[in-house]
Amino acid sequence: MKKVFVNGCFDILHPGHISLFKYAKSLGDIVLVAIDTDARVKSLKGSSRPINSLKERMLMLESIKYIDKVVSFDSDKSLEKIVKEYSPDVMVVGSEYKDKKVIASEFAKEVKYFEKIKGYSTTKTIKNISGRR
């Protein structure tokens, strides 16, 4: 069984996220998605985030057919522990990380980069919603 790992906030799901999960599933048999806790999202993205709670985000992700298991993490260290224990064959990360350090990538046999789908971003969605009256 080939294991694939993906992580992120996944606050407001959009077609770009679904494309990422579909791509991840095409690379293996079991896809584990690790998501940031609410406190971690808040520290990374600002006090107005996340829009959806950890429990809500996990429920939505668990409902996606391309994802086999969802776990949460609250620090770089806990993310590293999850990846080390899971020992994925493939870790999928966004292409914006091509020349950057990817946390715990040394515990994956291979790192694959996913090219974001243009026009989709949670931040953009939030701005569009907040701009409406």
Residue pairs with C-beta under 8 A, 6 or more apart in sequence:
1 28
1 29
1 30
2 27
2 28
2 29
2 30
2 89
2 90
3 28
3 29
3 30
3 32
3 86
3 87
3 88
3 89
3 90
4 24
4 25
4 27
4 28
4 30
4 31
4 32
4 88
4 89
4 90
4 91
4 92
5 31
5 32
5 33
5 34
5 83
5 86
5 88
5 90
5 91
5 92
5 108
6 20
6 21
6 24
6 31
6 32
6 33
6 34
6 91
6 92
6 93
7 33
7 34
7 35
7 36
7 73
7 79
8 17
8 33
8 35
8 36
9 35
9 36
9 41
9 44
9 45
9 49
9 50
9 57
9 122
10 17
10 33
10 35
10 57
10 60
10 61
11 41
11 45
11 49
11 50
11 51
11 52
11 57
11 122
12 51
12 52
12 122
12 125
12 126
13 60
13 61
14 120
14 121
14 122
14 125
15 117
15 120
16 116
16 117
16 120
16 121
17 120
18 64
18 66
19 114
19 117
20 92
20 94
20 114
21 31
21 33
21 64
21 66
21 67
22 66
23 92
23 114
24 31
24 66
24 90
24 92
24 114
25 31
25 66
25 67
27 90
27 92
27 112
28 89
28 90
30 68
30 69
31 66
31 67
31 68
31 69
32 68
32 69
32 70
32 71
32 82
32 86
32 88
33 61
33 67
33 69
33 70
33 71
34 70
34 71
34 72
34 73
34 79
34 82
34 83
35 54
35 57
35 58
35 61
35 70
35 71
35 72
35 73
36 44
36 72
36 73
36 74
37 54
37 72
37 73
37 74
38 50
38 53
38 54
39 74
40 73
40 74
40 75
41 49
41 50
42 49
42 50
50 57
51 122
51 126
52 60
54 72
58 70
58 72
61 67
61 70
62 70
71 82
73 79
73 82
76 103
79 103
79 104
80 103
80 104
80 107
82 104
83 91
83 103
83 104
83 105
83 107
83 108
84 104
84 107
86 107
87 107
87 108
88 107
88 108
88 109
89 108
89 109
89 110
90 108
90 109
90 110
90 111
90 112
91 102
91 104
91 105
91 108
91 110
91 111
91 112
92 111
92 112
92 113
92 114
93 102
93 105
93 111
93 112
93 113
93 114
94 113
94 114
94 116
95 113
95 114
95 115
95 116
96 116
97 113
98 113
102 111
105 111
